[in-house]
Amino acid sequence: MSVVDAARLFALKSVWRTTGLQSAGRALLNALDSPKEDVRTIAGMLLVQAGKYAEPLVEEGIKRRLNLPMTLVMAGDIGAIRLKPELQRYAEDPDPEVAKAARDGLRILERQASSGR
């Protein structure tokens, strides 16, 4: 990944979090579909760091099937209880990678609930 790619992702996160500009958050979400693995990873990490604030974007990513395995696990990571029905639905997906990611997301949600987070 180039320095420009990384700088762009961090700038998008900063603009999104400080101004609430949804187009910046959506650009970060769209980076989950990048052909570059490191761009996808950093975009995912930045969204997870935003926690509950990222929930609407994660929900949109799931509905758009953007890097679905990553997005389903992210739903668990951010504690998106509201998205539990979506995760349950995808836990039976015919794609084994998607189904496993959904089950992982559900396990993360359960662990957070039992630890009081």
C-alpha positions as a Markdown table, in Angstrom:
| # | Residue | x | y | z |
|---|---|---|---|---|
| 1 | Met | 0.0 | 0.0 | 0.0 |
| 2 | Ser | 1.2 | 3.4 | -0.8 |
| 3 | Val | 1.6 | 6.3 | 1.7 |
| 4 | Val | -1.1 | 8.1 | -0.3 |
| 5 | Asp | -3.6 | 5.2 | 0.2 |
| 6 | Ala | -3.0 | 5.2 | 4.0 |
| 7 | Ala | -3.2 | 9.0 | 4.2 |
| 8 | Arg | -6.4 | 9.0 | 2.3 |
| 9 | Leu | -8.0 | 6.4 | 4.6 |
| 10 | Phe | -7.0 | 8.3 | 7.8 |
| 11 | Ala | -8.1 | 11.6 | 6.3 |
| 12 | Leu | -11.5 | 10.0 | 5.5 |
| 13 | Lys | -11.9 | 8.7 | 9.0 |
| 14 | Ser | -10.9 | 12.1 | 10.4 |
| 15 | Val | -13.4 | 14.0 | 8.2 |
| 16 | Trp | -16.2 | 11.5 | 8.9 |
| 17 | Arg | -15.7 | 11.5 | 12.7 |
| 18 | Thr | -15.2 | 15.2 | 13.2 |
| 19 | Thr | -17.8 | 16.5 | 10.8 |
| 20 | Gly | -20.2 | 13.6 | 10.5 |
| 21 | Leu | -19.9 | 13.8 | 6.7 |
| 22 | Gln | -21.5 | 10.6 | 5.6 |
| 23 | Ser | -19.8 | 10.6 | 2.2 |
| 24 | Ala | -16.5 | 10.4 | 3.9 |
| 25 | Gly | -17.7 | 7.4 | 6.0 |
| 26 | Arg | -19.2 | 5.8 | 2.9 |
| 27 | Ala | -15.8 | 6.2 | 1.1 |
| 28 | Leu | -14.2 | 4.4 | 4.0 |
| 29 | Leu | -16.8 | 1.7 | 3.7 |
| 30 | Asn | -16.2 | 1.4 | 0.0 |
| 31 | Ala | -12.5 | 0.8 | 0.7 |
| 32 | Leu | -13.6 | -2.6 | 2.1 |
| 33 | Asp | -14.0 | -3.6 | -1.6 |
| 34 | Ser | -10.5 | -2.4 | -2.6 |
| 35 | Pro | -8.4 | -4.8 | -4.7 |
| 36 | Lys | -5.6 | -4.1 | -2.2 |
| 37 | Glu | -5.8 | -6.3 | 0.9 |
| 38 | Asp | -3.9 | -3.8 | 3.1 |
| 39 | Val | -6.4 | -1.0 | 2.1 |
| 40 | Arg | -9.3 | -3.3 | 3.0 |
| 41 | Thr | -7.7 | -4.2 | 6.4 |
| 42 | Ile | -7.0 | -0.6 | 7.4 |
| 43 | Ala | -10.4 | 0.6 | 6.3 |
| 44 | Gly | -12.0 | -2.2 | 8.4 |
| 45 | Met | -9.8 | -1.3 | 11.4 |
| 46 | Leu | -10.8 | 2.3 | 11.2 |
| 47 | Leu | -14.4 | 1.5 | 11.0 |
| 48 | Val | -14.2 | -0.9 | 14.0 |
| 49 | Gln | -12.3 | 1.8 | 16.0 |
| 50 | Ala | -15.3 | 4.1 | 15.5 |
| 51 | Gly | -17.5 | 1.5 | 17.4 |
| 52 | Lys | -21.2 | 2.1 | 17.5 |
| 53 | Tyr | -20.8 | 5.2 | 15.3 |
| 54 | Ala | -19.9 | 2.9 | 12.4 |
| 55 | Glu | -23.0 | 0.7 | 12.9 |
| 56 | Pro | -25.1 | 2.3 | 10.1 |
| 57 | Leu | -22.2 | 2.0 | 7.7 |
| 58 | Val | -21.5 | -1.7 | 8.7 |
| 59 | Glu | -25.2 | -2.4 | 8.2 |
| 60 | Glu | -25.0 | -0.8 | 4.7 |
| 61 | Gly | -21.9 | -2.9 | 3.9 |
| 62 | Ile | -23.8 | -6.0 | 4.9 |
| 63 | Lys | -26.8 | -5.1 | 2.8 |
| 64 | Arg | -24.5 | -4.3 | -0.2 |
| 65 | Arg | -22.5 | -7.5 | 0.5 |
| 66 | Leu | -19.3 | -5.5 | 0.6 |
| 67 | Asn | -16.4 | -7.8 | 1.6 |
| 68 | Leu | -19.2 | -9.7 | 3.4 |
| 69 | Pro | -17.0 | -12.0 | 5.6 |
| 70 | Met | -15.1 | -9.0 | 6.9 |
| 71 | Thr | -18.2 | -6.9 | 7.4 |
| 72 | Leu | -20.1 | -9.6 | 9.3 |
| 73 | Val | -17.2 | -10.0 | 11.8 |
| 74 | Met | -17.0 | -6.2 | 12.1 |
| 75 | Ala | -20.7 | -6.1 | 13.1 |
| 76 | Gly | -19.7 | -8.3 | 16.1 |
| 77 | Asp | -16.6 | -6.3 | 16.8 |
| 78 | Ile | -18.5 | -3.0 | 17.1 |
| 79 | Gly | -21.2 | -4.7 | 19.3 |
| 80 | Ala | -24.0 | -4.2 | 16.8 |
| 81 | Ile | -26.7 | -6.1 | 18.6 |
| 82 | Arg | -29.3 | -4.6 | 16.3 |
| 83 | Leu | -27.7 | -6.5 | 13.4 |
| 84 | Lys | -27.9 | -9.8 | 15.2 |
| 85 | Pro | -30.8 | -11.0 | 12.9 |
| 86 | Glu | -28.7 | -10.3 | 9.8 |
| 87 | Leu | -25.8 | -12.2 | 11.3 |
| 88 | Gln | -28.2 | -15.1 | 12.1 |
| 89 | Arg | -29.5 | -15.1 | 8.6 |
| 90 | Tyr | -26.0 | -15.2 | 7.1 |
| 91 | Ala | -24.9 | -17.9 | 9.5 |
| 92 | Glu | -26.8 | -20.3 | 7.1 |
| 93 | Asp | -25.4 | -18.8 | 3.9 |
| 94 | Pro | -24.4 | -21.4 | 1.3 |
| 95 | Asp | -21.0 | -19.7 | 1.0 |
| 96 | Pro | -19.0 | -21.4 | 3.8 |
| 97 | Glu | -16.7 | -18.3 | 4.3 |
| 98 | Val | -19.7 | -16.1 | 4.7 |
| 99 | Ala | -21.5 | -18.5 | 7.1 |
| 100 | Lys | -18.3 | -18.8 | 9.2 |
| 101 | Ala | -17.9 | -15.1 | 9.4 |
| 102 | Ala | -21.5 | -14.6 | 10.5 |
| 103 | Arg | -21.1 | -17.3 | 13.2 |
| 104 | Asp | -17.8 | -15.5 | 14.3 |
| 105 | Gly | -19.7 | -12.2 | 14.5 |
| 106 | Leu | -22.4 | -13.8 | 16.6 |
| 107 | Arg | -19.9 | -15.4 | 18.9 |
| 108 | Ile | -18.2 | -12.0 | 19.4 |
| 109 | Leu | -21.6 | -10.4 | 20.2 |
| 110 | Glu | -22.4 | -13.1 | 22.7 |
| 111 | Arg | -19.0 | -12.7 | 24.4 |
| 112 | Gln | -19.5 | -9.0 | 24.7 |
| 113 | Ala | -22.9 | -9.5 | 26.1 |
| 114 | Ser | -21.7 | -11.9 | 28.7 |
| 115 | Ser | -18.8 | -9.6 | 29.7 |
| 116 | Gly | -21.2 | -6.7 | 30.1 |
| 117 | Arg | -19.8 | -4.6 | 27.3 |
